[in-house]
Amino acid sequence: MIKSYKVKLLPNDKQKTKLFQFAGTARFAYNWALDKQIKSFKNGEKFISNNDLRKEFTILRNSKKIHG
């Protein structure tokens, strides 16, 4: 038998702000990677590996393109 637990989060305002920031960052990363894969597919290139995407995203994250 599998047991499960329901947990209700009650974040304060500061925690809510952080949760929304994390969700926005995750959405940005997902959409960025999806766009890269679609462009690669349309150009007849191979599937981009997870490792290669992570390396490129790290470079992007550390660049001034995102930070303004």
All heavy atoms as a GROMACS GRO file, in nm:
protein
  568
    1MET      N    1   0.084  -0.117   0.000
    1MET     CA    2   0.000   0.000   0.000
    1MET      C    3   0.089   0.125   0.000
    1MET      O    4   0.189   0.131   0.069
    1MET     CB    5  -0.090   0.001   0.124
    1MET     CG    6  -0.177   0.124   0.123
    1MET     SD    7  -0.255   0.175   0.274
    1MET     CE    8  -0.362   0.050   0.322
    2ILE      N    9   0.051   0.223  -0.080
    2ILE     CA   10   0.126   0.348  -0.090
    2ILE      C   11   0.055   0.454  -0.009
    2ILE      O   12  -0.066   0.474  -0.022
    2ILE     CB   13   0.138   0.394  -0.237
    2ILE    CG1   14   0.213   0.289  -0.318
    2ILE    CG2   15   0.205   0.529  -0.245
    2ILE    CD1   16   0.218   0.319  -0.465
    3LYS      N   17   0.131   0.521   0.076
    3LYS     CA   18   0.075   0.630   0.156
    3LYS      C   19   0.110   0.762   0.091
    3LYS      O   20   0.214   0.777   0.028
    3LYS     CB   21   0.132   0.629   0.297
    3LYS     CG   22   0.084   0.514   0.382
    3LYS     CD   23   0.136   0.529   0.522
    3LYS     CE   24   0.086   0.418   0.610
    3LYS     NZ   25   0.127   0.435   0.748
    4SER      N   26   0.024   0.857   0.108
    4SER     CA   27   0.052   0.991   0.057
    4SER      C   28   0.012   1.093   0.163
    4SER      O   29  -0.072   1.067   0.249
    4SER     CB   30  -0.020   1.017  -0.074
    4SER     OG   31  -0.160   1.019  -0.051
    5TYR      N   32   0.075   1.209   0.154
    5TYR     CA   33   0.045   1.317   0.246
    5TYR      C   34   0.016   1.443   0.168
    5TYR      O   35   0.081   1.472   0.069
    5TYR     CB   36   0.164   1.344   0.339
    5TYR     CG   37   0.197   1.228   0.429
    5TYR    CD1   38   0.293   1.134   0.393
    5TYR    CD2   39   0.132   1.213   0.551
    5TYR    CE1   40   0.324   1.028   0.475
    5TYR    CE2   41   0.162   1.107   0.634
    5TYR     CZ   42   0.258   1.014   0.596
    5TYR     OH   43   0.287   0.910   0.677
    6LYS      N   44  -0.084   1.517   0.213
    6LYS     CA   45  -0.116   1.645   0.153
    6LYS      C   46  -0.054   1.753   0.240
    6LYS      O   47  -0.069   1.751   0.363
    6LYS     CB   48  -0.267   1.664   0.149
    6LYS     CG   49  -0.322   1.697   0.016
    6LYS     CD   50  -0.470   1.719   0.023
    6LYS     CE   51  -0.528   1.675  -0.108
    6LYS     NZ   52  -0.669   1.706  -0.121
    7VAL      N   53   0.016   1.845   0.175
    7VAL     CA   54   0.080   1.952   0.250
    7VAL      C   55   0.033   2.084   0.193
    7VAL      O   56   0.029   2.103   0.071
    7VAL     CB   57   0.234   1.943   0.236
    7VAL    CG1   58   0.302   2.058   0.309
    7VAL    CG2   59   0.284   1.810   0.289
    8LYS      N   60  -0.004   2.175   0.279
    8LYS     CA   61  -0.048   2.307   0.236
    8LYS      C   62   0.061   2.407   0.272
    8LYS      O   63   0.101   2.418   0.389
    8LYS     CB   64  -0.179   2.344   0.304
    8LYS     CG   65  -0.237   2.476   0.258
    8LYS     CD   66  -0.373   2.502   0.321
    8LYS     CE   67  -0.432   2.629   0.268
    8LYS     NZ   68  -0.566   2.653   0.323
    9LEU      N   69   0.110   2.479   0.171
    9LEU     CA   70   0.212   2.581   0.195
    9LEU      C   71   0.144   2.713   0.229
    9LEU      O   72   0.047   2.752   0.164
    9LEU     CB   73   0.299   2.599   0.071
    9LEU     CG   74   0.380   2.479   0.026
    9LEU    CD1   75   0.456   2.512  -0.102
    9LEU    CD2   76   0.476   2.435   0.133
   10LEU      N   77   0.196   2.780   0.328
   10LEU     CA   78   0.146   2.910   0.366
   10LEU      C   79   0.263   3.009   0.371
   10LEU      O   80   0.306   3.051   0.479
   10LEU     CB   81   0.076   2.904   0.503
   10LEU     CG   82  -0.046   2.811   0.511
   10LEU    CD1   83  -0.093   2.795   0.654
   10LEU    CD2   84  -0.158   2.866   0.424
   11PRO      N   85   0.315   3.045   0.254
   11PRO     CA   86   0.432   3.134   0.252
   11PRO      C   87   0.395   3.278   0.290
   11PRO      O   88   0.284   3.324   0.263
   11PRO     CB   89   0.479   3.127   0.107
   11PRO     CG   90   0.356   3.093   0.030
   11PRO     CD   91   0.272   3.008   0.120
   12ASN      N   92   0.492   3.345   0.351
   12ASN     CA   93   0.471   3.487   0.379
   12ASN      C   94   0.497   3.565   0.250
   12ASN      O   95   0.529   3.507   0.146
   12ASN     CB   96   0.559   3.534   0.495
   12ASN     CG   97   0.707   3.518   0.468
   12ASN    OD1   98   0.751   3.528   0.353
   12ASN    ND2   99   0.785   3.493   0.572
   13ASP      N  100   0.484   3.697   0.255
   13ASP     CA  101   0.497   3.778   0.132
   13ASP      C  102   0.635   3.766   0.069
   13ASP      O  103   0.647   3.757  -0.054
   13ASP     CB  104   0.467   3.926   0.163
   13ASP     CG  105   0.319   3.949   0.187
   13ASP    OD1  106   0.238   3.864   0.144
   13ASP    OD2  107   0.284   4.053   0.246
   14LYS      N  108   0.739   3.765   0.150
   14LYS     CA  109   0.876   3.753   0.097
   14LYS      C  110   0.895   3.617   0.029
   14LYS      O  111   0.954   3.609  -0.079
   14LYS     CB  112   0.976   3.771   0.211
   14LYS     CG  113   1.117   3.789   0.168
   14LYS     CD  114   1.205   3.822   0.287
   14LYS     CE  115   1.347   3.849   0.244
   14LYS     NZ  116   1.434   3.882   0.357
   15GLN      N  117   0.843   3.512   0.089
   15GLN     CA  118   0.854   3.377   0.032
   15GLN      C  119   0.771   3.365  -0.096
   15GLN      O  120   0.815   3.301  -0.192
   15GLN     CB  121   0.809   3.273   0.134
   15GLN     CG  122   0.902   3.261   0.252
   15GLN     CD  123   0.842   3.180   0.366
   15GLN    OE1  124   0.720   3.179   0.385
   15GLN    NE2  125   0.928   3.113   0.442
   16LYS      N  126   0.653   3.428  -0.100
   16LYS     CA  127   0.571   3.427  -0.221
   16LYS      C  128   0.645   3.492  -0.336
   16LYS      O  129   0.644   3.442  -0.449
   16LYS     CB  130   0.439   3.502  -0.198
   16LYS     CG  131   0.336   3.427  -0.121
   16LYS     CD  132   0.210   3.511  -0.108
   16LYS     CE  133   0.114   3.449  -0.011
   16LYS     NZ  134  -0.005   3.533   0.011
   17THR      N  135   0.710   3.604  -0.308
   17THR     CA  136   0.788   3.673  -0.411
   17THR      C  137   0.896   3.582  -0.467
   17THR      O  138   0.914   3.571  -0.589
   17THR     CB  139   0.850   3.802  -0.354
   17THR    OG1  140   0.746   3.887  -0.306
   17THR    CG2  141   0.932   3.875  -0.458
   18LYS      N  142   0.968   3.514  -0.380
   18LYS     CA  143   1.075   3.422  -0.424
   18LYS      C  144   1.018   3.306  -0.505
   18LYS      O  145   1.076   3.267  -0.607
   18LYS     CB  146   1.152   3.367  -0.303
   18LYS     CG  147   1.254   3.462  -0.249
   18LYS     CD  148   1.362   3.482  -0.352
   18LYS     CE  149   1.472   3.570  -0.299
   18LYS     NZ  150   1.565   3.611  -0.403
   19LEU      N  151   0.905   3.250  -0.462
   19LEU     CA  152   0.845   3.140  -0.536
   19LEU      C  153   0.807   3.182  -0.678
   19LEU      O  154   0.829   3.108  -0.774
   19LEU     CB  155   0.722   3.086  -0.462
   19LEU     CG  156   0.750   3.007  -0.335
   19LEU    CD1  157   0.620   2.981  -0.259
   19LEU    CD2  158   0.819   2.876  -0.366
   20PHE      N  159   0.750   3.302  -0.693
   20PHE     CA  160   0.715   3.352  -0.826
   20PHE      C  161   0.840   3.379  -0.909
   20PHE      O  162   0.841   3.356  -1.030
   20PHE     CB  163   0.628   3.478  -0.817
   20PHE     CG  164   0.485   3.447  -0.785
   20PHE    CD1  165   0.428   3.489  -0.667
   20PHE    CD2  166   0.405   3.375  -0.874
   20PHE    CE1  167   0.295   3.462  -0.637
   20PHE    CE2  168   0.273   3.346  -0.845
   20PHE     CZ  169   0.218   3.390  -0.726
   21GLN      N  170   0.948   3.426  -0.846
   21GLN     CA  171   1.073   3.448  -0.919
   21GLN      C  172   1.127   3.315  -0.971
   21GLN      O  173   1.172   3.306  -1.086
   21GLN     CB  174   1.177   3.514  -0.829
   21GLN     CG  175   1.152   3.660  -0.804
   21GLN     CD  176   1.253   3.720  -0.706
   21GLN    OE1  177   1.324   3.647  -0.635
   21GLN    NE2  178   1.257   3.850  -0.699
   22PHE      N  179   1.126   3.212  -0.887
   22PHE     CA  180   1.176   3.081  -0.928
   22PHE      C  181   1.092   3.024  -1.042
   22PHE      O  182   1.146   2.966  -1.137
   22PHE     CB  183   1.176   2.982  -0.811
   22PHE     CG  184   1.272   3.020  -0.700
   22PHE    CD1  185   1.240   2.995  -0.568
   22PHE    CD2  186   1.394   3.079  -0.727
   22PHE    CE1  187   1.327   3.028  -0.466
   22PHE    CE2  188   1.482   3.113  -0.626
   22PHE     CZ  189   1.448   3.086  -0.495
   23ALA      N  190   0.960   3.042  -1.034
   23ALA     CA  191   0.872   2.993  -1.141
   23ALA      C  192   0.900   3.067  -1.271
   23ALA      O  193   0.904   3.006  -1.378
   23ALA     CB  194   0.726   3.009  -1.100
   24GLY      N  195   0.923   3.197  -1.263
   24GLY     CA  196   0.953   3.276  -1.382
   24GLY      C  197   1.085   3.234  -1.445
   24GLY      O  198   1.098   3.225  -1.568
   25THR      N  199   1.184   3.207  -1.361
   25THR     CA  200   1.315   3.164  -1.410
   25THR      C  201   1.304   3.028  -1.478
   25THR      O  202   1.360   3.007  -1.585
   25THR     CB  203   1.416   3.157  -1.294
   25THR    OG1  204   1.426   3.286  -1.234
   25THR    CG2  205   1.552   3.112  -1.342
   26ALA      N  206   1.230   2.937  -1.417
   26ALA     CA  207   1.212   2.804  -1.475
   26ALA      C  208   1.140   2.814  -1.610
   26ALA      O  209   1.176   2.746  -1.706
   26ALA     CB  210   1.134   2.714  -1.380
   27ARG      N  211   1.038   2.900  -1.616
   27ARG     CA  212   0.963   2.918  -1.742
   27ARG      C  213   1.055   2.975  -1.850
   27ARG      O  214   1.052   2.931  -1.965
   27ARG     CB  215   0.843   3.010  -1.717
   27ARG     CG  216   0.753   3.025  -1.836
   27ARG     CD  217   0.626   3.105  -1.805
   27ARG     NE  218   0.652   3.232  -1.741
   27ARG     CZ  219   0.619   3.264  -1.615
   27ARG    NH1  220   0.559   3.175  -1.539
   27ARG    NH2  221   0.646   3.381  -1.565
   28PHE      N  222   1.139   3.073  -1.813
   28PHE     CA  223   1.232   3.131  -1.909
   28PHE      C  224   1.328   3.024  -1.961
   28PHE      O  225   1.351   3.013  -2.082
   28PHE     CB  226   1.312   3.245  -1.845
   28PHE     CG  227   1.420   3.298  -1.934
   28PHE    CD1  228   1.390   3.392  -2.031
   28PHE    CD2  229   1.551   3.253  -1.923
   28PHE    CE1  230   1.489   3.440  -2.116
   28PHE    CE2  231   1.650   3.300  -2.007
   28PHE     CZ  232   1.619   3.394  -2.103
   29ALA      N  233   1.386   2.944  -1.872
   29ALA     CA  234   1.483   2.841  -1.912
   29ALA      C  235   1.417   2.737  -2.003
   29ALA      O  236   1.476   2.695  -2.103
   29ALA     CB  237   1.542   2.774  -1.788
   30TYR      N  238   1.295   2.695  -1.969
   30TYR     CA  239   1.224   2.597  -2.051
   30TYR      C  240   1.198   2.652  -2.191
   30TYR      O  241   1.225   2.585  -2.291
   30TYR     CB  242   1.092   2.558  -1.984
   30TYR     CG  243   1.007   2.467  -2.070
   30TYR    CD1  244   1.030   2.330  -2.072
   30TYR    CD2  245   0.907   2.519  -2.151
   30TYR    CE1  246   0.954   2.247  -2.151
   30TYR    CE2  247   0.830   2.436  -2.231
   30TYR     CZ  248   0.854   2.301  -2.231
   30TYR     OH  249   0.778   2.218  -2.311
   31ASN      N  250   1.146   2.774  -2.198
   31ASN     CA  251   1.115   2.834  -2.328
   31ASN      C  252   1.241   2.858  -2.410
   31ASN      O  253   1.241   2.840  -2.532
   31ASN     CB  254   1.038   2.965  -2.309
   31ASN     CG  255   0.896   2.941  -2.263
   31ASN    OD1  256   0.838   2.837  -2.288
   31ASN    ND2  257   0.839   3.038  -2.194
   32TRP      N  258   1.349   2.896  -2.345
   32TRP     CA  259   1.476   2.918  -2.414
   32TRP      C  260   1.525   2.786  -2.476
   32TRP      O  261   1.564   2.782  -2.593
   32TRP     CB  262   1.580   2.973  -2.316
   32TRP     CG  263   1.716   2.986  -2.375
   32TRP    CD1  264   1.765   3.090  -2.449
   32TRP    CD2  265   1.821   2.890  -2.366
   32TRP    NE1  266   1.893   3.064  -2.486
   32TRP    CE2  267   1.931   2.941  -2.437
   32TRP    CE3  268   1.834   2.765  -2.304
   32TRP    CZ2  269   2.051   2.872  -2.448
   32TRP    CZ3  270   1.953   2.698  -2.316
   32TRP    CH2  271   2.060   2.751  -2.388
   33ALA      N  272   1.524   2.678  -2.396
   33ALA     CA  273   1.570   2.548  -2.446
   33ALA      C  274   1.480   2.495  -2.557
   33ALA      O  275   1.528   2.440  -2.657
   33ALA     CB  276   1.577   2.447  -2.331
   34LEU      N  277   1.350   2.513  -2.541
   34LEU     CA  278   1.255   2.470  -2.644
   34LEU      C  279   1.281   2.544  -2.775
   34LEU      O  280   1.284   2.483  -2.883
   34LEU     CB  281   1.112   2.493  -2.597
   34LEU     CG  282   1.001   2.451  -2.693
   34LEU    CD1  283   1.007   2.300  -2.721
   34LEU    CD2  284   0.866   2.488  -2.635
   35ASP      N  285   1.303   2.674  -2.767
   35ASP     CA  286   1.333   2.753  -2.886
   35ASP      C  287   1.461   2.705  -2.955
   35ASP      O  288   1.466   2.694  -3.077
   35ASP     CB  289   1.345   2.901  -2.848
   35ASP     CG  290   1.367   2.990  -2.968
   35ASP    OD1  291   1.281   2.990  -3.059
   35ASP    OD2  292   1.471   3.061  -2.971
   36LYS      N  293   1.563   2.675  -2.876
   36LYS     CA  294   1.689   2.624  -2.933
   36LYS      C  295   1.665   2.492  -3.007
   36LYS      O  296   1.718   2.472  -3.116
   36LYS     CB  297   1.794   2.602  -2.823
   36LYS     CG  298   1.839   2.726  -2.751
   36LYS     CD  299   1.931   2.811  -2.833
   36LYS     CE  300   2.064   2.744  -2.845
   36LYS     NZ  301   2.158   2.821  -2.924
   37GLN      N  302   1.587   2.402  -2.948
   37GLN     CA  303   1.561   2.272  -3.010
   37GLN      C  304   1.479   2.288  -3.138
   37GLN      O  305   1.506   2.221  -3.238
   37GLN     CB  306   1.487   2.179  -2.912
   37GLN     CG  307   1.570   2.137  -2.793
   37GLN     CD  308   1.682   2.041  -2.827
   37GLN    OE1  309   1.723   2.022  -2.941
   37GLN    NE2  310   1.737   1.978  -2.723
   38ILE      N  311   1.380   2.376  -3.137
   38ILE     CA  312   1.297   2.398  -3.256
   38ILE      C  313   1.381   2.454  -3.370
   38ILE      O  314   1.371   2.408  -3.484
   38ILE     CB  315   1.178   2.491  -3.223
   38ILE    CG1  316   1.078   2.417  -3.133
   38ILE    CG2  317   1.110   2.541  -3.349
   38ILE    CD1  318   0.968   2.506  -3.076
   39LYS      N  319   1.465   2.552  -3.339
   39LYS     CA  320   1.552   2.611  -3.442
   39LYS      C  321   1.648   2.506  -3.497
   39LYS      O  322   1.673   2.500  -3.618
   39LYS     CB  323   1.628   2.730  -3.387
   39LYS     CG  324   1.541   2.853  -3.368
   39LYS     CD  325   1.620   2.968  -3.311
   39LYS     CE  326   1.529   3.090  -3.290
   39LYS     NZ  327   1.600   3.199  -3.223
   40SER      N  328   1.704   2.424  -3.410
   40SER     CA  329   1.795   2.318  -3.452
   40SER      C  330   1.723   2.219  -3.544
   40SER      O  331   1.777   2.180  -3.647
   40SER     CB  332   1.850   2.246  -3.329
   40SER     OG  333   1.934   2.140  -3.366
   41PHE      N  334   1.602   2.181  -3.509
   41PHE     CA  335   1.523   2.088  -3.590
   41PHE      C  336   1.492   2.147  -3.728
   41PHE      O  337   1.506   2.080  -3.830
   41PHE     CB  338   1.394   2.052  -3.516
   41PHE     CG  339   1.304   1.962  -3.594
   41PHE    CD1  340   1.330   1.827  -3.605
   41PHE    CD2  341   1.190   2.013  -3.656
   41PHE    CE1  342   1.247   1.743  -3.677
   41PHE    CE2  343   1.106   1.931  -3.728
   41PHE     CZ  344   1.134   1.795  -3.739
   42LYS      N  345   1.451   2.275  -3.729
   42LYS     CA  346   1.416   2.339  -3.856
   42LYS      C  347   1.537   2.354  -3.948
   42LYS      O  348   1.523   2.355  -4.069
   42LYS     CB  349   1.354   2.477  -3.830
   42LYS     CG  350   1.212   2.468  -3.780
   42LYS     CD  351   1.150   2.605  -3.761
   42LYS     CE  352   1.006   2.593  -3.715
   42LYS     NZ  353   0.945   2.724  -3.693
   43ASN      N  354   1.656   2.365  -3.890
   43ASN     CA  355   1.778   2.376  -3.969
   43ASN      C  356   1.836   2.241  -4.007
   43ASN      O  357   1.944   2.233  -4.065
   43ASN     CB  358   1.884   2.458  -3.892
   43ASN     CG  359   1.845   2.603  -3.879
   43ASN    OD1  360   1.774   2.657  -3.963
   43ASN    ND2  361   1.893   2.667  -3.774
   44GLY      N  362   1.765   2.133  -3.970
   44GLY     CA  363   1.809   1.999  -4.006
   44GLY      C  364   1.926   1.950  -3.922
   44GLY      O  365   1.994   1.855  -3.960
   45GLU      N  366   1.947   2.013  -3.808
   45GLU     CA  367   2.058   1.973  -3.720
   45GLU      C  368   2.012   1.866  -3.622
   45GLU      O  369   1.894   1.837  -3.609
   45GLU     CB  370   2.109   2.097  -3.645
   45GLU     CG  371   2.163   2.205  -3.739
   45GLU     CD  372   2.190   2.337  -3.668
   45GLU    OE1  373   2.176   2.343  -3.545
   45GLU    OE2  374   2.223   2.433  -3.738
   46LYS      N  375   2.110   1.810  -3.551
   46LYS     CA  376   2.082   1.704  -3.455
   46LYS      C  377   2.018   1.761  -3.329
   46LYS      O  378   2.026   1.880  -3.301
   46LYS     CB  379   2.211   1.632  -3.417
   46LYS     CG  380   2.274   1.554  -3.532
   46LYS     CD  381   2.409   1.500  -3.494
   46LYS     CE  382   2.394   1.372  -3.416
   46LYS     NZ  383   2.523   1.309  -3.385
   47PHE      N  384   1.956   1.672  -3.252
   47PHE     CA  385   1.899   1.705  -3.123
   47PHE      C  386   2.010   1.755  -3.031
   47PHE      O  387   2.117   1.696  -3.024
   47PHE     CB  388   1.832   1.580  -3.065
   47PHE     CG  389   1.768   1.600  -2.931
   47PHE    CD1  390   1.645   1.662  -2.922
   47PHE    CD2  391   1.829   1.556  -2.816
   47PHE    CE1  392   1.584   1.680  -2.799
   47PHE    CE2  393   1.770   1.574  -2.694
   47PHE     CZ  394   1.646   1.636  -2.684
   48ILE      N  395   1.986   1.865  -2.961
   48ILE     CA  396   2.087   1.922  -2.871
   48ILE      C  397   2.076   1.850  -2.737
   48ILE      O  398   1.968   1.843  -2.677
   48ILE     CB  399   2.066   2.073  -2.852
   48ILE    CG1  400   2.064   2.144  -2.986
   48ILE    CG2  401   2.173   2.132  -2.761
   48ILE    CD1  402   2.019   2.289  -2.980
   49SER      N  403   2.188   1.797  -2.690
   49SER     CA  404   2.185   1.721  -2.565
   49SER      C  405   2.160   1.812  -2.445
   49SER      O  406   2.186   1.933  -2.448
   49SER     CB  407   2.318   1.647  -2.545
   49SER     OG  408   2.420   1.738  -2.511
   50ASN      N  409   2.111   1.751  -2.340
   50ASN     CA  410   2.084   1.822  -2.215
   50ASN      C  411   2.212   1.888  -2.164
   50ASN      O  412   2.211   2.004  -2.120
   50ASN     CB  413   2.028   1.724  -2.112
   50ASN     CG  414   1.994   1.790  -1.981
   50ASN    OD1  415   1.942   1.901  -1.978
   50ASN    ND2  416   2.022   1.722  -1.872
   51ASN      N  417   2.321   1.816  -2.171
   51ASN     CA  418   2.449   1.868  -2.123
   51ASN      C  419   2.492   1.992  -2.203
   51ASN      O  420   2.536   2.092  -2.144
   51ASN     CB  421   2.556   1.758  -2.134
   51ASN     CG  422   2.679   1.790  -2.054
   51ASN    OD1  423   2.672   1.857  -1.952
   51ASN    ND2  424   2.793   1.744  -2.102
   52ASP      N  425   2.478   1.987  -2.334
   52ASP     CA  426   2.514   2.102  -2.418
   52ASP      C  427   2.424   2.223  -2.390
   52ASP      O  428   2.470   2.337  -2.385
   52ASP     CB  429   2.508   2.066  -2.566
   52ASP     CG  430   2.620   1.971  -2.607
   52ASP    OD1  431   2.721   1.963  -2.533
   52ASP    OD2  432   2.605   1.906  -2.712
   53LEU      N  433   2.294   2.196  -2.370
   53LEU     CA  434   2.202   2.305  -2.337
   53LEU      C  435   2.238   2.369  -2.204
   53LEU      O  436   2.237   2.491  -2.189
   53LEU     CB  437   2.058   2.255  -2.333
   53LEU     CG  438   1.991   2.229  -2.467
   53LEU    CD1  439   1.858   2.159  -2.447
   53LEU    CD2  440   1.972   2.357  -2.544
   54ARG      N  441   2.272   2.286  -2.105
   54ARG     CA  442   2.309   2.339  -1.974
   54ARG      C  443   2.436   2.424  -1.981
   54ARG      O  444   2.443   2.530  -1.917
   54ARG     CB  445   2.329   2.225  -1.874
   54ARG     CG  446   2.200   2.162  -1.830
   54ARG     CD  447   2.227   2.043  -1.738
   54ARG     NE  448   2.105   1.981  -1.697
   54ARG     CZ  449   2.036   2.015  -1.588
   54ARG    NH1  450   2.079   2.112  -1.512
   54ARG    NH2  451   1.924   1.952  -1.557
   55LYS      N  452   2.534   2.379  -2.058
   55LYS     CA  453   2.657   2.457  -2.073
   55LYS      C  454   2.629   2.592  -2.136
   55LYS      O  455   2.677   2.696  -2.091
   55LYS     CB  456   2.758   2.381  -2.159
   55LYS     CG  457   2.823   2.265  -2.089
   55LYS     CD  458   2.918   2.192  -2.184
   55LYS     CE  459   2.974   2.067  -2.122
   55LYS     NZ  460   3.058   1.992  -2.216
   56GLU      N  461   2.548   2.591  -2.242
   56GLU     CA  462   2.516   2.716  -2.311
   56GLU      C  463   2.431   2.808  -2.224
   56GLU      O  464   2.449   2.929  -2.224
   56GLU     CB  465   2.442   2.684  -2.442
   56GLU     CG  466   2.434   2.804  -2.534
   56GLU     CD  467   2.380   2.770  -2.671
   56GLU    OE1  468   2.384   2.652  -2.711
   56GLU    OE2  469   2.332   2.863  -2.738
   57PHE      N  470   2.340   2.750  -2.147
   57PHE     CA  471   2.256   2.832  -2.060
   57PHE      C  472   2.339   2.895  -1.949
   57PHE      O  473   2.315   3.011  -1.911
   57PHE     CB  474   2.142   2.749  -1.999
   57PHE     CG  475   2.041   2.834  -1.928
   57PHE    CD1  476   1.947   2.905  -2.000
   57PHE    CD2  477   2.040   2.845  -1.790
   57PHE    CE1  478   1.854   2.986  -1.936
   57PHE    CE2  479   1.948   2.925  -1.726
   57PHE     CZ  480   1.854   2.995  -1.799
   58THR      N  481   2.439   2.823  -1.898
   58THR     CA  482   2.527   2.879  -1.796
   58THR      C  483   2.602   2.999  -1.851
   58THR      O  484   2.615   3.102  -1.783
   58THR     CB  485   2.626   2.772  -1.744
   58THR    OG1  486   2.551   2.665  -1.688
   58THR    CG2  487   2.720   2.829  -1.640
   59ILE      N  488   2.650   2.988  -1.973
   59ILE     CA  489   2.719   3.100  -2.036
   59ILE      C  490   2.622   3.218  -2.052
   59ILE      O  491   2.656   3.332  -2.022
   59ILE     CB  492   2.778   3.058  -2.173
   59ILE    CG1  493   2.890   2.957  -2.152
   59ILE    CG2  494   2.827   3.179  -2.251
   59ILE    CD1  495   2.935   2.886  -2.278
   60LEU      N  496   2.501   3.189  -2.098
   60LEU     CA  497   2.399   3.293  -2.115
   60LEU      C  498   2.366   3.359  -1.981
   60LEU      O  499   2.358   3.481  -1.970
   60LEU     CB  500   2.273   3.234  -2.177
   60LEU     CG  501   2.153   3.327  -2.192
   60LEU    CD1  502   2.185   3.436  -2.294
   60LEU    CD2  503   2.030   3.250  -2.234
   61ARG      N  504   2.350   3.276  -1.879
   61ARG     CA  505   2.314   3.327  -1.746
   61ARG      C  506   2.422   3.420  -1.691
   61ARG      O  507   2.391   3.520  -1.626
   61ARG     CB  508   2.294   3.209  -1.651
   61ARG     CG  509   2.245   3.250  -1.513
   61ARG     CD  510   2.237   3.134  -1.419
   61ARG     NE  511   2.372   3.091  -1.390
   61ARG     CZ  512   2.407   2.969  -1.357
   61ARG    NH1  513   2.318   2.874  -1.349
   61ARG    NH2  514   2.532   2.939  -1.330
   62ASN      N  515   2.548   3.388  -1.718
   62ASN     CA  516   2.657   3.469  -1.668
   62ASN      C  517   2.690   3.590  -1.755
   62ASN      O  518   2.770   3.674  -1.717
   62ASN     CB  519   2.783   3.383  -1.650
   62ASN     CG  520   2.764   3.280  -1.542
   62ASN    OD1  521   2.689   3.301  -1.448
   62ASN    ND2  522   2.832   3.168  -1.556
   63SER      N  523   2.626   3.598  -1.872
   63SER     CA  524   2.652   3.712  -1.961
   63SER      C  525   2.564   3.830  -1.921
   63SER      O  526   2.475   3.818  -1.839
   63SER     CB  527   2.623   3.672  -2.106
   63SER     OG  528   2.484   3.663  -2.128
   64LYS      N  529   2.588   3.942  -1.984
   64LYS     CA  530   2.510   4.062  -1.953
   64LYS      C  531   2.381   4.069  -2.032
   64LYS      O  532   2.303   4.159  -2.012
   64LYS     CB  533   2.595   4.186  -1.979
   64LYS     CG  534   2.716   4.193  -1.889
   64LYS     CD  535   2.767   4.332  -1.879
   64LYS     CE  536   2.890   4.332  -1.792
   64LYS     NZ  537   2.874   4.403  -1.671
   65LYS      N  538   2.355   3.972  -2.122
   65LYS     CA  539   2.233   3.973  -2.202
   65LYS      C  540   2.110   3.964  -2.113
   65LYS      O  541   2.011   4.031  -2.138
   65LYS     CB  542   2.231   3.856  -2.300
   65LYS     CG  543   2.323   3.874  -2.418
   65LYS     CD  544   2.308   3.757  -2.511
   65LYS     CE  545   2.401   3.772  -2.630
   65LYS     NZ  546   2.391   3.657  -2.720
   66ILE      N  547   2.114   3.882  -2.011
   66ILE     CA  548   1.999   3.864  -1.923
   66ILE      C  549   1.995   3.974  -1.816
   66ILE      O  550   1.891   4.026  -1.783
   66ILE     CB  551   2.003   3.725  -1.854
   66ILE    CG1  552   1.979   3.616  -1.955
   66ILE    CG2  553   1.898   3.716  -1.745
   66ILE    CD1  554   1.986   3.477  -1.900
   67HIS      N  555   2.111   4.008  -1.762
   67HIS     CA  556   2.118   4.099  -1.650
   67HIS      C  557   2.102   4.246  -1.688
   67HIS      O  558   2.087   4.330  -1.601
   67HIS     CB  559   2.250   4.079  -1.574
   67HIS     CG  560   2.267   3.940  -1.523
   67HIS    ND1  561   2.181   3.883  -1.433
   67HIS    CD2  562   2.359   3.845  -1.551
   67HIS    CE1  563   2.220   3.761  -1.408
   67HIS    NE2  564   2.327   3.734  -1.477
   68GLY      N  565   2.103   4.274  -1.815
   68GLY     CA  566   2.082   4.411  -1.861
   68GLY      C  567   2.207   4.482  -1.867
   68GLY      O  568   2.256   4.576  -1.858
   0.00000   0.00000   0.00000
